[in-house]
Amino acid sequence: MRILTSDRLLLRPWRDDDADFLLDLESRWEVVRFLGAHPTTMRTREDALASIARRRALDHPIHGIWVITTVTDGRPVGNLLLKPIPLSAGEPSGGPADVEIGWHLHPDAWGHGYATEAADLVLGDAFRLGLPKVIAVTDPGNLASQAVCRRLGMTDLGRTTKYYDSPNRLFAKLPR
Ligand SMILES: CC(C)(COP(=O)(O)OP(=O)(O)OC[C@H]1O[C@@H](n2cnc3c(N)ncnc32)[C@H](O)[C@@H]1OP(=O)(O)O)[C@@H](O)C(=O)NCCC(=O)NCCS
């Protein structure tokens, strides 16, 4: 998986020595509460290590799951993903899967524009590499994430139940 850099951020593959950070991140209800139909907090360092192994297993020329770090001191601040999105049960699966972008940041790193900067970097890279479309789904109550979608210039396509077995607000972006 490639390394991506912007003015303030460096996105790299997750490593085992990020386990303490990942546990700190995903053991927080305010970070996971909008993720999927049945959000759960992470409990143990072993769970974090297993999750890191799954993240690294997504080895693809365009898709990826990156840890977002700051350029100045290498401090991890969150997670950025670009990957095929799971359909809700019963949804017909004709054709290639839609590709979603997603973000979750440590609360200490909210309010600095890091989610938007990291996502903008990944979107630009993915479109340069030929990805034809990216979508994002957000819980209808997740206004902070919807604001990120709008800052990224994504189009609000309204409510959908097509993904993750849950109602979501759908956003999409095409290459310029
Ligand atoms: C969704 C989430 C990533 C949004 O984080 P965020 O920090 O609000 O989003 P951004 O990175 O776009 O930062 C924007 C904020 O930084 C501020 N900011 C400060 N410096 C900035 C800069 N240089 N550039 C841009 N924005 C900057 C903006 O004013 C804005 O703050 P405001 O909302 O108080 O006006 C965060 O709330 C989160 O991790 N939530 C939990 C996980 C989650 O729900 N993920 C989404 C699942 S769909």
The ligand as an SDF file (V2000), in Angstrom:
LIG
                    3D

 48 50  0  0  0  0  0  0  0  0999 V2000
  -16.4080   12.8550   11.2250 C   0  0  0  0  0  0  0  0  0  0  0  0
  -15.1290   13.4610   11.8000 C   0  0  0  0  0  0  0  0  0  0  0  0
  -13.9220   12.8110   11.1500 C   0  0  0  0  0  0  0  0  0  0  0  0
  -15.1260   14.9610   11.4990 C   0  0  0  0  0  0  0  0  0  0  0  0
  -13.9650   15.5390   12.0550 O   0  0  0  0  0  0  0  0  0  0  0  0
  -13.7240   17.1220   11.9070 P   0  0  0  0  0  0  0  0  0  0  0  0
  -12.4690   17.4090   12.6030 O   0  0  0  0  0  0  0  0  0  0  0  0
  -14.9650   17.8560   12.3120 O   0  0  0  0  0  0  0  0  0  0  0  0
  -13.6230   17.2880   10.3410 O   0  0  0  0  0  0  0  0  0  0  0  0
  -12.5170   18.0470    9.4910 P   0  0  0  0  0  0  0  0  0  0  0  0
  -11.2510   17.2990    9.4940 O   0  0  0  0  0  0  0  0  0  0  0  0
  -13.1260   18.3090    8.1620 O   0  0  0  0  0  0  0  0  0  0  0  0
  -12.2990   19.3930   10.2750 O   0  0  0  0  0  0  0  0  0  0  0  0
  -13.1970   20.4490   10.1050 C   0  0  0  0  0  0  0  0  0  0  0  0
  -13.1060   21.3370   11.3140 C   0  0  0  0  0  0  0  0  0  0  0  0
  -11.7540   21.7580   11.4730 O   0  0  0  0  0  0  0  0  0  0  0  0
  -11.6970   23.1910   11.4220 C   0  0  0  0  0  0  0  0  0  0  0  0
  -10.3880   23.5470   10.8620 N   0  0  0  0  0  0  0  0  0  0  0  0
   -9.3950   24.0240   11.5910 C   0  0  0  0  0  0  0  0  0  0  0  0
   -8.3040   24.1970   10.8360 N   0  0  0  0  0  0  0  0  0  0  0  0
   -8.6100   23.7970    9.5950 C   0  0  0  0  0  0  0  0  0  0  0  0
   -7.8990   23.7240    8.3780 C   0  0  0  0  0  0  0  0  0  0  0  0
   -6.6150   24.0910    8.2810 N   0  0  0  0  0  0  0  0  0  0  0  0
   -8.5380   23.2540    7.3020 N   0  0  0  0  0  0  0  0  0  0  0  0
   -9.8270   22.8770    7.3760 C   0  0  0  0  0  0  0  0  0  0  0  0
  -10.5810   22.9320    8.5160 N   0  0  0  0  0  0  0  0  0  0  0  0
   -9.9490   23.3820    9.6140 C   0  0  0  0  0  0  0  0  0  0  0  0
  -12.9270   23.5860   10.6380 C   0  0  0  0  0  0  0  0  0  0  0  0
  -13.3340   24.8980   10.9180 O   0  0  0  0  0  0  0  0  0  0  0  0
  -13.9320   22.5880   11.1580 C   0  0  0  0  0  0  0  0  0  0  0  0
  -14.3490   22.8860   12.4670 O   0  0  0  0  0  0  0  0  0  0  0  0
  -15.8780   23.2230   12.8180 P   0  0  0  0  0  0  0  0  0  0  0  0
  -16.7070   22.0240   12.4190 O   0  0  0  0  0  0  0  0  0  0  0  0
  -15.8340   23.4600   14.2800 O   0  0  0  0  0  0  0  0  0  0  0  0
  -16.1820   24.4050   11.9870 O   0  0  0  0  0  0  0  0  0  0  0  0
  -15.0510   13.2470   13.3220 C   0  0  0  0  0  0  0  0  0  0  0  0
  -16.1680   13.8550   13.9190 O   0  0  0  0  0  0  0  0  0  0  0  0
  -15.0240   11.7820   13.7200 C   0  0  0  0  0  0  0  0  0  0  0  0
  -13.9910   11.1420   13.6470 O   0  0  0  0  0  0  0  0  0  0  0  0
  -16.1770   11.2400   14.1680 N   0  0  0  0  0  0  0  0  0  0  0  0
  -16.2730    9.8620   14.6430 C   0  0  0  0  0  0  0  0  0  0  0  0
  -16.1280    8.8550   13.5260 C   0  0  0  0  0  0  0  0  0  0  0  0
  -17.1830    8.9900   12.4550 C   0  0  0  0  0  0  0  0  0  0  0  0
  -18.3660    9.2220   12.7520 O   0  0  0  0  0  0  0  0  0  0  0  0
  -16.7670    8.8080   11.2190 N   0  0  0  0  0  0  0  0  0  0  0  0
  -17.6270    8.9130   10.0790 C   0  0  0  0  0  0  0  0  0  0  0  0
  -18.3940    7.6950    9.8130 C   0  0  0  0  0  0  0  0  0  0  0  0
  -19.4100    7.9500    8.3600 S   0  0  0  0  0  0  0  0  0  0  0  0
  1  2  1  0
  2  3  1  0
  2  4  1  0
  2 36  1  0
  4  5  1  0
  5  6  1  0
  6  7  2  0
  6  8  1  0
  6  9  1  0
  9 10  1  0
 10 11  2  0
 10 12  1  0
 10 13  1  0
 13 14  1  0
 14 15  1  0
 15 16  1  0
 15 30  1  0
 16 17  1  0
 17 18  1  0
 17 28  1  0
 18 19  1  0
 18 27  1  0
 19 20  2  0
 20 21  1  0
 21 22  1  0
 21 27  2  0
 22 23  1  0
 22 24  2  0
 24 25  1  0
 25 26  2  0
 26 27  1  0
 28 29  1  0
 28 30  1  0
 30 31  1  0
 31 32  1  0
 32 33  2  0
 32 34  1  0
 32 35  1  0
 36 37  1  0
 36 38  1  0
 38 39  2  0
 38 40  1  0
 40 41  1  0
 41 42  1  0
 42 43  1  0
 43 44  2  0
 43 45  1  0
 45 46  1  0
 46 47  1  0
 47 48  1  0
M  END
$$$$
